[in-house]
């Protein structure tokens, strides 16, 4: 997968009707965590030694932590929009 330039990302986000850029970025974090978890699965399956297994375990832990944080932020934004 190639790199996506900042202008391209902003154009896509701004072009989406009713989608706030900050919420879209959080959704991108959620997509990234799915990729991280898939890589952790593959890495744990194919690792050669204990240090690699530790690395993939850490990747999995960070993916879950990021996913929880992004979900909490999206929920906080949703509550704020309903109130205000």
C-alpha positions in Angstrom: 0.0 0.0 0.0 1.4 3.4 -1.0 1.6 6.5 1.1 -1.4 8.8 1.1 -0.6 12.5 1.2 -2.1 14.8 3.8 -3.9 16.8 1.1 -5.5 13.6 -0.3 -6.6 12.6 3.2 -8.1 16.0 3.9 -9.9 16.1 0.6 -11.5 12.7 1.2 -12.5 13.7 4.8 -13.8 17.1 3.8 -15.7 15.6 0.9 -17.7 13.2 3.1 -21.0 14.8 4.0 -21.6 15.2 7.7 -18.4 13.6 8.7 -16.1 15.6 11.0 -12.4 15.3 10.3 -11.6 14.3 13.9 -14.1 11.5 13.9 -12.9 10.3 10.6 -9.4 10.2 11.9 -10.6 8.1 14.9 -12.3 5.7 12.5 -9.0 5.5 10.6 -7.3 4.6 13.9 -9.9 1.8 14.3 -9.1 0.5 10.9 -5.4 0.6 11.7 -6.0 -1.4 14.8 -7.6 -4.2 12.8 -4.5 -4.3 10.6 -2.3 -4.4 13.7 -4.3 -7.3 15.1 -4.1 -9.2 11.9 -0.3 -8.7 11.8 0.0 -9.8 15.4 -1.9 -13.0 14.6 0.4 -13.7 11.6 3.5 -12.8 13.6 2.6 -15.0 16.5 1.9 -17.9 14.2 5.1 -17.5 12.2 7.6 -16.3 14.8 11.1 -17.8 15.1 12.0 -17.0 18.7 10.7 -15.7 22.0 11.7 -12.1 21.3 9.6 -12.0 18.1 6.7 -13.5 20.1 7.0 -10.7 22.6 7.1 -8.1 19.9 3.8 -9.4 18.4 2.2 -9.7 21.8 3.1 -6.0 22.4 1.6 -5.1 19.0 -1.6 -6.9 20.0 -1.7 -5.1 23.4 -1.2 -1.7 21.8 -3.9 -2.4 19.2 -6.4 -3.2 21.9 -5.4 -0.1 23.9 -5.7 2.2 20.8 -9.0 0.6 19.9 -10.4 1.2 23.4 -9.2 4.8 23.4 -10.6 5.6 19.9 -14.0 4.0 20.8 -14.1 6.1 24.0 -13.3 9.3 22.1 -16.0 8.6 19.5 -18.5 7.9 22.2 -17.5 11.2 24.0 -17.9 13.1 20.7 -21.3 11.5 20.1 -22.5 12.4 23.6 -21.2 16.0 23.2 -23.1 16.4 19.8 -26.3 15.1 21.4 -26.0 17.6 24.2 -25.0 20.6 22.2 
